[in-house]
Amino acid sequence: ANWPLELASDGTAELAVTFEPDSVGPVNGWAQIGFEGASGLLNLPITGTGVLPPQVATPTLHPEAGEGPFYWSVPVKLLVETEGAAIHYTLDGSEPDEGSTLYDGEPFDLTDGGWTTVKARAFKDGWRASDVVAGEYRVTKITVGTIEGVTVSGDSLGVSIDEEGEGHVLVISEIE
Protein backbone atom coordinates (compact mmCIF):
# COMPACT_ATOMS: atom_id res chain seq x y z
CA ALA A 1 0.00 0.00 0.00
CA ASN A 2 1.13 3.56 -0.57
CA TRP A 3 0.70 6.13 2.18
CA PRO A 4 1.94 9.64 1.49
CA LEU A 5 3.78 11.14 4.48
CA GLU A 6 4.03 14.80 5.32
CA LEU A 7 7.34 15.75 6.87
CA ALA A 8 7.27 18.08 9.84
CA SER A 9 9.51 21.16 9.87
CA ASP A 10 12.09 19.20 11.86
CA GLY A 11 12.26 16.54 9.11
CA THR A 12 10.36 13.83 11.00
CA ALA A 13 7.19 12.03 10.08
CA GLU A 14 4.80 9.97 12.17
CA LEU A 15 3.24 6.84 10.79
CA ALA A 16 0.72 4.76 12.71
CA VAL A 17 0.11 1.25 11.43
CA THR A 18 -2.88 -0.79 12.53
CA PHE A 19 -3.09 -4.44 11.65
CA GLU A 20 -5.18 -7.41 12.63
CA PRO A 21 -3.02 -10.18 14.05
CA ASP A 22 -4.14 -13.76 13.48
CA SER A 23 -3.40 -14.76 17.05
CA VAL A 24 -3.79 -13.58 20.62
CA GLY A 25 -0.70 -12.65 22.59
CA PRO A 26 2.67 -11.15 21.65
CA VAL A 27 3.11 -10.16 18.01
CA ASN A 28 6.57 -9.50 16.60
CA GLY A 29 7.48 -8.82 13.02
CA TRP A 30 8.92 -6.42 10.51
CA ALA A 31 7.46 -3.81 8.19
CA GLN A 32 9.38 -2.71 5.12
CA ILE A 33 8.95 0.88 4.05
CA GLY A 34 10.30 2.39 0.86
CA PHE A 35 10.44 6.04 -0.09
CA GLU A 36 9.64 7.39 -3.53
CA GLY A 37 12.81 8.49 -5.25
CA ALA A 38 14.99 6.63 -2.75
CA SER A 39 16.64 3.30 -3.26
CA GLY A 40 16.28 0.44 -0.82
CA LEU A 41 13.78 -0.33 1.90
CA LEU A 42 13.69 0.67 5.53
CA ASN A 43 13.02 -2.24 7.91
CA LEU A 44 11.01 -1.28 10.98
CA PRO A 45 10.32 -3.65 13.84
CA ILE A 46 6.69 -4.15 14.82
CA THR A 47 5.79 -5.29 18.29
CA GLY A 48 2.46 -5.42 19.99
CA THR A 49 -0.17 -7.64 21.46
CA GLY A 50 -2.86 -9.41 19.51
CA VAL A 51 -6.27 -8.92 21.09
CA LEU A 52 -9.45 -10.67 20.09
CA PRO A 53 -12.50 -8.47 19.64
CA PRO A 54 -15.36 -9.05 22.10
CA GLN A 55 -17.75 -11.94 21.50
CA VAL A 56 -21.50 -11.50 21.12
CA ALA A 57 -23.51 -13.17 23.92
CA THR A 58 -25.09 -16.51 23.07
CA PRO A 59 -28.80 -16.15 22.22
CA THR A 60 -31.43 -17.86 24.36
CA LEU A 61 -34.48 -19.82 23.24
CA HIS A 62 -37.89 -19.25 24.84
CA PRO A 63 -39.51 -21.52 25.79
CA GLU A 64 -36.45 -23.58 26.58
CA ALA A 65 -36.09 -26.77 24.60
CA GLY A 66 -37.45 -29.75 26.49
CA GLU A 67 -40.37 -27.82 27.95
CA GLY A 68 -43.76 -28.90 26.80
CA PRO A 69 -45.62 -30.91 25.72
CA PHE A 70 -46.61 -28.73 22.76
CA TYR A 71 -49.78 -29.51 20.85
CA TRP A 72 -50.41 -28.14 17.35
CA SER A 73 -47.72 -25.42 17.60
CA VAL A 74 -45.15 -23.74 19.80
CA PRO A 75 -44.20 -20.04 19.51
CA VAL A 76 -40.41 -19.66 19.83
CA LYS A 77 -38.81 -16.36 20.83
CA LEU A 78 -35.07 -15.62 20.54
CA LEU A 79 -33.24 -13.13 22.76
CA VAL A 80 -29.64 -11.87 22.96
CA GLU A 81 -28.14 -9.62 25.63
CA THR A 82 -25.61 -7.89 23.34
CA GLU A 83 -27.12 -4.58 22.26
CA GLY A 84 -27.23 -4.13 18.49
CA ALA A 85 -26.61 -7.81 17.71
CA ALA A 86 -28.62 -9.52 14.96
CA ILE A 87 -29.83 -13.10 15.49
CA HIS A 88 -29.91 -15.53 12.57
CA TYR A 89 -31.50 -18.96 12.88
CA THR A 90 -32.18 -22.25 11.09
CA LEU A 91 -34.89 -24.87 11.49
CA ASP A 92 -33.22 -27.70 9.58
CA GLY A 93 -30.38 -28.48 11.99
CA SER A 94 -27.73 -26.65 9.93
CA GLU A 95 -25.33 -24.16 11.50
CA PRO A 96 -26.65 -20.58 11.25
CA ASP A 97 -24.57 -17.90 9.56
CA GLU A 98 -25.26 -14.34 8.43
CA GLY A 99 -27.02 -15.73 5.35
CA SER A 100 -29.54 -17.68 7.47
CA THR A 101 -32.99 -16.35 8.32
CA LEU A 102 -32.78 -13.05 10.23
CA TYR A 103 -34.88 -13.06 13.40
CA ASP A 104 -37.26 -10.08 13.34
CA GLY A 105 -37.95 -9.94 17.08
CA GLU A 106 -41.37 -11.60 16.90
CA PRO A 107 -41.99 -15.22 17.99
CA PHE A 108 -42.22 -17.71 15.14
CA ASP A 109 -44.49 -20.76 15.31
CA LEU A 110 -43.28 -24.30 14.88
CA THR A 111 -46.28 -26.18 13.50
CA ASP A 112 -44.88 -29.28 11.80
CA GLY A 113 -45.67 -32.43 13.71
CA GLY A 114 -42.61 -34.18 15.11
CA TRP A 115 -39.19 -32.86 16.08
CA THR A 116 -37.72 -29.55 14.87
CA THR A 117 -34.18 -28.43 15.70
CA VAL A 118 -33.83 -24.68 16.16
CA LYS A 119 -30.28 -23.30 16.00
CA ALA A 120 -29.45 -19.62 16.51
CA ARG A 121 -26.31 -17.46 16.45
CA ALA A 122 -25.91 -13.71 16.92
CA PHE A 123 -23.66 -11.36 14.94
CA LYS A 124 -22.46 -7.77 15.35
CA ASP A 125 -20.01 -5.81 13.19
CA GLY A 126 -16.53 -5.71 14.73
CA TRP A 127 -17.38 -8.48 17.20
CA ARG A 128 -16.82 -12.23 17.11
CA ALA A 129 -20.00 -14.20 16.42
CA SER A 130 -21.74 -15.80 19.39
CA ASP A 131 -21.69 -19.48 20.14
CA VAL A 132 -24.54 -21.46 18.58
CA VAL A 133 -27.52 -22.32 20.76
CA ALA A 134 -29.60 -25.33 19.74
CA GLY A 135 -32.86 -26.77 20.96
CA GLU A 136 -35.18 -29.53 19.87
CA TYR A 137 -38.92 -29.03 20.05
CA ARG A 138 -41.55 -31.70 19.56
CA VAL A 139 -44.94 -30.62 18.31
CA THR A 140 -47.68 -33.20 18.62
CA LYS A 141 -50.65 -32.99 16.34
CA ILE A 142 -53.71 -34.68 17.72
CA THR A 143 -56.01 -36.26 15.20
CA VAL A 144 -59.41 -37.47 16.20
CA GLY A 145 -60.87 -40.44 14.38
CA THR A 146 -64.31 -41.96 14.56
CA ILE A 147 -65.81 -42.34 18.03
CA GLU A 148 -66.68 -46.01 18.34
CA GLY A 149 -68.18 -46.04 21.80
CA VAL A 150 -68.48 -44.35 25.18
CA THR A 151 -68.39 -46.18 28.51
CA VAL A 152 -68.97 -44.95 32.03
CA SER A 153 -67.52 -46.85 34.95
CA GLY A 154 -67.72 -45.31 38.42
CA ASP A 155 -66.11 -41.89 38.17
CA SER A 156 -64.36 -42.56 34.82
CA LEU A 157 -65.50 -41.96 31.28
CA GLY A 158 -63.96 -44.01 28.46
CA VAL A 159 -64.13 -42.96 24.83
CA SER A 160 -63.10 -45.50 22.18
CA ILE A 161 -61.71 -43.86 19.05
CA ASP A 162 -60.85 -45.63 15.81
CA GLU A 163 -58.06 -43.64 14.14
CA GLU A 164 -57.46 -45.10 10.69
CA GLY A 165 -57.99 -48.65 11.88
CA GLU A 166 -56.03 -48.31 15.14
CA GLY A 167 -58.16 -48.52 18.26
CA HIS A 168 -57.40 -45.95 20.99
CA VAL A 169 -59.14 -45.40 24.29
CA LEU A 170 -59.21 -42.00 25.98
CA VAL A 171 -60.07 -42.23 29.68
CA ILE A 172 -61.23 -39.18 31.60
CA SER A 173 -61.29 -39.66 35.38
CA GLU A 174 -62.96 -37.79 38.25
CA ILE A 175 -66.08 -36.67 36.46
CA GLU A 176 -68.09 -34.05 38.35
C-alpha positions in Angstrom: 0.0 0.0 0.0 1.1 3.6 -0.6 0.7 6.1 2.2 1.9 9.6 1.5 3.8 11.1 4.5 4.0 14.8 5.3 7.3 15.8 6.9 7.3 18.1 9.8 9.5 21.2 9.9 12.1 19.2 11.9 12.3 16.5 9.1 10.4 13.8 11.0 7.2 12.0 10.1 4.8 10.0 12.2 3.2 6.8 10.8 0.7 4.8 12.7 0.1 1.3 11.4 -2.9 -0.8 12.5 -3.1 -4.4 11.6 -5.2 -7.4 12.6 -3.0 -10.2 14.0 -4.1 -13.8 13.5 -3.4 -14.8 17.1 -3.8 -13.6 20.6 -0.7 -12.6 22.6 2.7 -11.1 21.6 3.1 -10.2 18.0 6.6 -9.5 16.6 7.5 -8.8 13.0 8.9 -6.4 10.5 7.5 -3.8 8.2 9.4 -2.7 5.1 9.0 0.9 4.1 10.3 2.4 0.9 10.4 6.0 -0.1 9.6 7.4 -3.5 12.8 8.5 -5.3 15.0 6.6 -2.8 16.6 3.3 -3.3 16.3 0.4 -0.8 13.8 -0.3 1.9 13.7 0.7 5.5 13.0 -2.2 7.9 11.0 -1.3 11.0 10.3 -3.7 13.8 6.7 -4.2 14.8 5.8 -5.3 18.3 2.5 -5.4 20.0 -0.2 -7.6 21.5 -2.9 -9.4 19.5 -6.3 -8.9 21.1 -9.5 -10.7 20.1 -12.5 -8.5 19.6 -15.4 -9.1 22.1 -17.8 -11.9 21.5 -21.5 -11.5 21.1 -23.5 -13.2 23.9 -25.1 -16.5 23.1 -28.8 -16.1 22.2 -31.4 -17.9 24.4 -34.5 -19.8 23.2 -37.9 -19.2 24.8 -39.5 -21.5 25.8 -36.4 -23.6 26.6 -36.1 -26.8 24.6 -37.5 -29.7 26.5 -40.4 -27.8 28.0 -43.8 -28.9 26.8 -45.6 -30.9 25.7 -46.6 -28.7 22.8 -49.8 -29.5 20.8 -50.4 -28.1 17.4 -47.7 -25.4 17.6 -45.1 -23.7 19.8 -44.2 -20.0 19.5 -40.4 -19.7 19.8 -38.8 -16.4 20.8 -35.1 -15.6 20.5 -33.2 -13.1 22.8 -29.6 -11.9 23.0 -28.1 -9.6 25.6 -25.6 -7.9 23.3 -27.1 -4.6 22.3 -27.2 -4.1 18.5 -26.6 -7.8 17.7 -28.6 -9.5 15.0 -29.8 -13.1 15.5 -29.9 -15.5 12.6 -31.5 -19.0 12.9 -32.2 -22.2 11.1 -34.9 -24.9 11.5 -33.2 -27.7 9.6 -30.4 -28.5 12.0 -27.7 -26.6 9.9 -25.3 -24.2 11.5 -26.7 -20.6 11.3 -24.6 -17.9 9.6 -25.3 -14.3 8.4 -27.0 -15.7 5.3 -29.5 -17.7 7.5 -33.0 -16.4 8.3 -32.8 -13.0 10.2 -34.9 -13.1 13.4 -37.3 -10.1 13.3 -38.0 -9.9 17.1 -41.4 -11.6 16.9 -42.0 -15.2 18.0 -42.2 -17.7 15.1 -44.5 -20.8 15.3 -43.3 -24.3 14.9 -46.3 -26.2 13.5 -44.9 -29.3 11.8 -45.7 -32.4 13.7 -42.6 -34.2 15.1 -39.2 -32.9 16.1 -37.7 -29.6 14.9 -34.2 -28.4 15.7 -33.8 -24.7 16.2 -30.3 -23.3 16.0 -29.5 -19.6 16.5 -26.3 -17.5 16.4 -25.9 -13.7 16.9 -23.7 -11.4 14.9 -22.5 -7.8 15.3 -20.0 -5.8 13.2 -16.5 -5.7 14.7 -17.4 -8.5 17.2 -16.8 -12.2 17.1 -20.0 -14.2 16.4 -21.7 -15.8 19.4 -21.7 -19.5 20.1 -24.5 -21.5 18.6 -27.5 -22.3 20.8 -29.6 -25.3 19.7 -32.9 -26.8 21.0 -35.2 -29.5 19.9 -38.9 -29.0 20.0 -41.5 -31.7 19.6 -44.9 -30.6 18.3 -47.7 -33.2 18.6 -50.7 -33.0 16.3 -53.7 -34.7 17.7 -56.0 -36.3 15.2 -59.4 -37.5 16.2 -60.9 -40.4 14.4 -64.3 -42.0 14.6 -65.8 -42.3 18.0 -66.7 -46.0 18.3 -68.2 -46.0 21.8 -68.5 -44.3 25.2 -68.4 -46.2 28.5 -69.0 -44.9 32.0 -67.5 -46.9 35.0 -67.7 -45.3 38.4 -66.1 -41.9 38.2 -64.4 -42.6 34.8 -65.5 -42.0 31.3 -64.0 -44.0 28.5 -64.1 -43.0 24.8 -63.1 -45.5 22.2 -61.7 -43.9 19.1 -60.8 -45.6 15.8 -58.1 -43.6 14.1 -57.5 -45.1 10.7 -58.0 -48.7 11.9 -56.0 -48.3 15.1 -58.2 -48.5 18.3 -57.4 -46.0 21.0 -59.1 -45.4 24.3 -59.2 -42.0 26.0 -60.1 -42.2 29.7 -61.2 -39.2 31.6 -61.3 -39.7 35.4 -63.0 -37.8 38.2 -66.1 -36.7 36.5 -68.1 -34.1 38.4 
